[in-house]
Amino acid sequence: MADADIWDRIRTARDFSLDAEKEERQRIGDAGSAEEQQAASVRLATRQAVREALDKVLDEDTSPPGA
């Protein structure tokens, strides 16, 4: 496996996590109960932690504006 391939895979994983963050934010907005909102918030925090860790590995910052 080439070095560039590894970095591409890490970047792809980070981008997937960023997309998942957007979905969780939407779920928070669409939540019909406090329990659903709390569950989506926990998933969002997890996705953010993963994305931030991958950003550090890549030495990039993909934090959404205002985050």
Backbone hydrogen bonds, N-H to C=O, Kabsch-Sander energy under -0.5 kcal/mol:
donor,donor_aa,acceptor,acceptor_aa,energy
6,I,2,A,-1.7
7,W,3,D,-2.2
8,D,4,A,-2.4
9,R,5,D,-2.2
10,I,6,I,-2.4
11,R,7,W,-2.6
12,T,8,D,-2.5
13,A,9,R,-2.3
14,R,10,I,-2.4
15,D,11,R,-2.6
16,F,12,T,-2.3
17,S,13,A,-2.2
18,L,14,R,-2.3
19,D,15,D,-2.3
20,A,16,F,-2.2
21,E,17,S,-1.9
22,K,18,L,-1.7
23,E,19,D,-1.8
24,E,20,A,-2.3
25,R,21,E,-2.4
26,Q,22,K,-1.9
27,R,23,E,-2.3
28,I,24,E,-2.3
29,G,25,R,-1.9
30,D,26,Q,-2.0
31,A,27,R,-0.8
31,A,28,I,-0.7
37,Q,33,S,-2.2
38,Q,34,A,-2.6
39,A,35,E,-2.4
40,A,36,E,-2.3
41,S,37,Q,-2.2
42,V,38,Q,-2.2
43,R,39,A,-2.2
44,L,40,A,-2.6
45,A,41,S,-2.4
46,T,42,V,-2.0
47,R,43,R,-2.6
48,Q,44,L,-2.7
49,A,45,A,-2.1
50,V,46,T,-2.1
51,R,47,R,-2.7
52,E,48,Q,-2.9
53,A,49,A,-2.0
54,L,50,V,-2.4
55,D,51,R,-2.7
56,K,52,E,-2.0
57,V,53,A,-1.9
58,L,54,L,-2.3
59,D,55,D,-1.1
60,E,55,D,-2.4
67,A,64,P,-2.2
